[in-house]
Amino acid sequence: MELSGKKIGFVLTGSFCTFSKTIPKMKELVKKGAEILPIMSYNAYETDTKFGLAKDFIDQIETITQKEIIHTIKDAEPIGPKKLTDIMIVAPCSGNTISKLANDIIDTPATMAVKSHLRNNNPVVIAVSTNNALSGNAENIGKLLNRSNYYFVPFTQDNPITKPRSIVFDPEYIIKTIEFALDREQIQPILL
């Protein structure tokens, strides 16, 4: 699938440990000619962590995309009505956001962006990264796997010894998953 000219909503949520692997994929998508609409959850936009300062991530993303980041529910709501995106990826998609999407809780810019985007029956790619994927969030991941328009970046256990319930997406599959999802196909295998 040709990505040149595709409008891609790129949502980051609070799995901060994967930002350094995720943000470079935005740059690759821009190099392929895609137009990136950056969106961040409240936590992703406001929280400084041991993985970096929020302002540094914001500056980096806005430089890559040449757009201001959408970081409020009010600014995320018009995405669907204005047809601003052909596809949306949530990378990283935290367990909190997975739970909200699976249960239709729309109370962050990230979940509003996805909800608004879905009104046009367009694909959403989920790059799951959460410590409770193989426990409390397994049911929610299952719900999304069985819904129309949701596609998953292949994932694996994060560290089966010290974090046996944790899974994380493989960033090397982000672009390929987007290409497949634009053709309405789930890339295989999902489990690595």
C-alpha positions, 0 to 999 in steps of 0.5 A: 500500500502506498502511504504517500498522501495518506492522512495518519492520526498518530496517538501516543498514550502513557506507555512512556518506555516505548516513546523512543521506539515509536517517535522515529516511526513518525519520521519514517512515515513522513519520509514515505509521504504520509501526513501525520496528525499528532495526538497525545493523551493527557498523561502523555502530553503532561507527564515528565518521567525517567524516560524523558521530559514531556516538553522534549517529546512534544518538541520532537513530535511537532518538529517531525510532523510540522503540526501542533499536537492535539491534546484536548478532547475539544480539539480531537472531536472534529477529526471524524466530522472534518475527515482529517484521517484515513487511518489512526494508530495508537502507539503506544496504546496503554492498558488504560486506553485499551480498557477505555476503547473496549468499553466505550469510555471517551474521556481523553483526547486519545479516546475521543480521537479514535471515536471521532475517527471511527465514525467514518468506518476507517481503520484503527491500528493498536500498538499495545504496551501494558503490564497487565495484558495477560491478566486484567486487560486480556478481556479488553484486548480480546474485545478489540481483536473482535471488533471491526476496524481494529488492527493490532501491531504484532506483539510479544511478552515484554519480559516473561521472567520479571513481568509475566503478564506484560506485552509490548508491540514490535515497533518494526511492524508499525508501518507494515501493520498500517499498510495492511490495515489500509487494505483491511487486513490484519498482519500475521502473525499477531503474536511474535 
